[in-house]
Amino acid sequence: ALAALTPTSQDVSVEAFIENGIKLTSQVPMIIAAHDRIRNGLEPVAADKTLSHAANWLWMLKGEKPSEDAARLADVDFILHAEHGSNASSFAARVTIGTEANLHGAIVTALSTLAGPAHGGAAEDVMKMVQEIGTPENAAAYVKAKRANREAVTGFGHRVYRAEDPRARHMREGVRKLGEEMGAPEWYAILQGVVDAMKPYARHGLNVNVDFYSGVVYQLHGIPMDLYVPIFAIGRMPGWIIQCIEQLEGNILIRPLTLYNGAEPRDYVALSGRG
């Protein structure tokens, strides 16, 4: 729909990608916020040009201007999720640009990868874990039971990092402060309880990742869980766009070689002759 409303959506040039990328970066959070308000019987809130990108998102969603600390933490969350190499969604967007498709088509491809929980859904899983634990005192027992059953503890481990995800430390203190500001310090306390209980497993590469803290941020703002993945898309949007631009600048068709693994050559049998 946004492509239909964008006169230059079919323009496959760096200049058009930059122009339309800026538009998409602002349009997507507006749509997500408006949709959530409408489904809850509320009127959409117009953007406030005096606010930052992240603060505006919270304003349009909640109808209340966030505190300076809350806006800053939302900004940090978006920045940390903006770009992270050849992840599933960014690679999918590059493959689409490789066919000389337009930017909107590539963003649709990237968004489609988020339909699977293995990419973009970790923040929701962490929040469900925190709610299941319930109190900081239960964290150690929860971790012990998970490890005894050889089950993963959500928010730990990463395909890229063996040590702690370097992005996580930028969220930690902000989440603690936001919890105190919002009158709900127990959420951070539960997270810290899980971290303490998981310390013996750090040497095995099970360290905190960036999504460990994001879900609690959204919970503190009263954001429903079904918006956690769309929020990930808001943050990742600039990364998708710049990867599309980079792909376009030296564009080739991306066609990985696959090796056939199947039946040996055999005679063709017509349908009428098959049993």
C-alpha positions in Angstrom: 0.0 0.0 0.0 2.8 2.4 0.8 4.4 1.6 -2.5 1.2 2.6 -4.3 1.3 6.0 -2.5 4.9 6.6 -3.3 5.5 8.1 -6.8 9.1 6.9 -7.0 8.5 3.4 -5.6 9.5 1.8 -8.9 12.7 3.9 -9.2 15.6 1.5 -8.6 18.3 4.1 -7.9 20.4 4.9 -4.8 18.8 8.4 -4.7 15.3 6.9 -4.7 16.2 4.3 -2.1 17.5 7.0 0.2 14.4 9.2 -0.2 11.9 6.3 0.1 13.9 4.7 2.9 13.6 7.9 5.0 9.8 7.8 4.4 9.5 4.1 5.3 11.5 4.7 8.5 8.9 7.2 9.7 5.8 5.6 8.1 6.1 2.2 9.6 6.0 3.2 13.3 3.1 5.5 12.5 1.1 2.7 11.0 1.9 0.3 13.9 1.0 2.8 16.5 -2.2 3.9 14.7 -3.3 0.3 14.2 -2.9 -0.5 17.9 -4.9 2.5 19.0 -7.7 1.8 16.5 -8.0 -1.8 17.6 -8.4 -0.6 21.2 -11.1 1.9 20.3 -8.8 4.9 20.4 -8.1 7.7 18.0 -4.7 7.7 16.3 -2.2 10.3 17.6 -0.5 12.6 15.1 3.3 12.8 15.1 5.0 15.6 17.1 7.8 17.1 15.0 9.5 18.3 18.2 10.2 14.8 19.4 12.9 12.3 18.4 12.1 9.2 16.3 11.9 6.9 19.3 10.0 9.4 21.5 7.5 10.0 18.7 6.9 6.3 18.5 6.0 6.1 22.2 3.9 9.3 21.9 1.9 8.0 18.9 1.4 4.6 20.6 0.5 5.7 24.1 -0.7 9.3 23.7 1.7 10.4 26.5 5.1 12.0 26.0 7.8 9.8 27.5 10.3 11.0 30.1 13.7 11.9 28.9 15.2 8.6 30.2 12.4 6.5 28.7 12.8 8.1 25.3 16.6 7.7 25.5 16.2 4.0 26.3 13.8 3.5 23.4 16.3 5.2 21.2 19.1 3.0 22.4 16.9 -0.1 21.8 16.3 1.0 18.2 19.9 1.8 17.5 21.1 -1.6 18.9 18.7 -3.4 16.7 19.2 -1.3 13.6 21.9 -3.4 12.0 23.6 -6.8 12.7 25.3 -8.1 9.6 23.9 -10.9 7.4 20.9 -11.9 9.5 17.9 -13.6 8.0 15.9 -10.6 7.2 18.7 -8.4 5.9 20.0 -11.3 3.7 16.5 -11.8 2.3 16.2 -8.1 1.5 19.6 -8.3 -0.4 18.4 -11.3 -2.4 15.3 -9.3 -3.5 17.4 -6.3 -4.5 19.6 -8.7 -6.4 16.7 -9.3 -8.8 16.6 -5.5 -9.4 13.4 -5.2 -7.4 12.4 -1.9 -5.8 13.0 -1.0 -2.1 9.4 -1.6 -1.0 9.5 -5.1 -2.4 12.8 -5.8 -0.5 11.3 -4.5 2.7 8.2 -6.8 2.3 10.7 -9.7 1.9 12.5 -8.7 5.0 9.3 -8.4 7.0 8.2 -11.8 5.8 11.1 -13.5 7.6 9.7 -12.2 10.9 6.8 -14.6 10.5 9.1 -17.2 11.9 9.9 -17.1 15.7 13.6 -17.9 15.2 14.2 -14.3 14.0 12.9 -11.3 15.8 10.8 -13.1 18.4 13.2 -13.4 21.3 12.0 -10.4 23.3 8.5 -11.8 23.5 9.9 -15.2 24.7 12.0 -13.5 27.4 9.0 -11.6 28.7 7.0 -14.8 28.8 9.8 -16.4 30.8 10.0 -13.5 33.2 6.2 -13.7 33.8 6.5 -17.4 34.4 9.2 -17.0 37.0 7.1 -14.4 38.8 9.5 -13.3 41.5 13.2 -12.8 41.7 13.4 -15.6 44.4 12.1 -18.1 41.8 14.8 -17.4 39.2 17.4 -19.8 40.4 15.0 -22.7 40.7 13.7 -21.9 37.2 17.1 -22.0 35.7 18.1 -25.2 37.6 15.0 -27.0 36.2 15.6 -25.8 32.7 19.2 -26.9 32.7 18.3 -30.3 34.3 15.9 -30.9 31.5 18.5 -29.7 28.9 16.2 -26.9 27.9 17.3 -23.5 26.7 17.0 -20.5 28.9 15.6 -17.7 26.7 17.8 -14.6 26.2 21.1 -16.5 26.5 23.4 -17.5 23.7 23.8 -16.2 20.2 24.8 -17.6 16.9 27.5 -15.0 16.5 28.8 -14.4 20.1 30.4 -16.8 22.6 30.9 -14.0 25.1 28.1 -11.6 26.2 26.4 -9.9 23.3 28.2 -6.4 23.3 24.8 -4.7 22.7 23.3 -6.0 26.0 25.3 -3.9 28.4 23.9 -0.7 26.8 20.4 -1.8 27.8 21.1 -3.1 31.3 21.3 0.0 33.4 18.5 1.8 31.5 16.1 -1.0 32.1 16.9 -0.9 35.9 16.3 2.8 36.0 13.1 2.6 33.9 11.7 -0.1 36.2 12.2 2.2 39.2 10.7 5.1 37.4 7.7 3.1 36.4 7.2 1.6 39.9 8.0 -1.9 38.8 11.6 -2.7 39.8 10.7 -6.4 40.1 11.0 -7.1 36.4 14.6 -6.1 36.3 15.2 -8.0 39.6 13.9 -11.2 37.9 16.2 -10.6 35.0 19.2 -10.2 37.3 18.2 -13.3 39.2 18.3 -15.3 35.9 21.7 -13.7 35.0 23.1 -14.7 38.4 21.8 -18.3 38.1 23.2 -18.6 34.6 26.8 -17.5 35.5 28.1 -21.1 35.8 27.1 -21.7 32.1 28.9 -18.6 30.7 32.0 -20.6 30.0 29.9 -22.7 27.6 28.9 -19.6 25.6 25.6 -19.1 27.3 25.7 -15.4 27.9 23.1 -12.6 27.8 22.1 -11.4 24.3 20.5 -8.1 23.3 16.9 -9.3 23.4 17.2 -10.3 27.1 16.3 -6.7 28.2 14.1 -5.4 25.4 10.9 -7.3 26.4 10.9 -5.8 29.9 11.2 -2.3 28.3 8.1 -2.9 26.3 6.3 -4.4 29.3 7.0 -1.4 31.4 5.4 0.8 28.8 2.3 -1.4 28.8 2.9 -2.5 25.2 1.2 -5.8 24.2 3.4 -8.7 23.3 2.0 -9.0 19.8 3.8 -5.7 19.1 7.2 -6.9 20.1 8.1 -8.2 16.6 6.7 -5.1 14.9 8.9 -3.0 17.2 11.9 -5.1 16.1 10.9 -4.2 12.5 10.9 -0.5 13.4 14.4 -0.7 14.8 15.7 -2.9 12.0 14.2 -0.7 9.2 17.3 1.6 8.8 19.6 -1.5 8.6 17.4 -3.1 6.0 17.5 0.1 3.9 21.2 0.6 4.1 21.9 -3.0 3.2 19.6 -2.6 0.2 21.5 0.5 -0.9 24.8 -1.3 -0.4 23.5 -4.2 -2.5 22.3 -1.9 -5.2 25.6 -0.1 -5.5 27.4 -3.2 -6.7 24.4 -5.3 -7.6 24.5 -8.9 -8.7 21.9 -11.7 -8.7 22.3 -13.7 -5.5 22.1 -17.4 -6.5 23.9 -19.7 -4.1 24.9 -23.1 -5.5 22.9 -26.0 -4.2 24.0 -29.7 -4.4 21.4 -32.2 -5.6 20.7 -35.0 -3.1 18.0 -37.3 -4.4 17.2 -40.3 -6.7 19.6 -41.5 -9.3 18.7 -41.0 -13.0 15.7 -43.3 -14.0 13.3 -43.7 -16.9 10.3 -41.4 -17.2 7.0 -43.2 -16.7 3.7 -41.6 -17.9 1.0 -41.0 -15.3 -1.1 -43.8 -16.8 1.6 -46.3 -16.2 2.3 -45.5 -12.6 1.0 -47.7 -9.9 
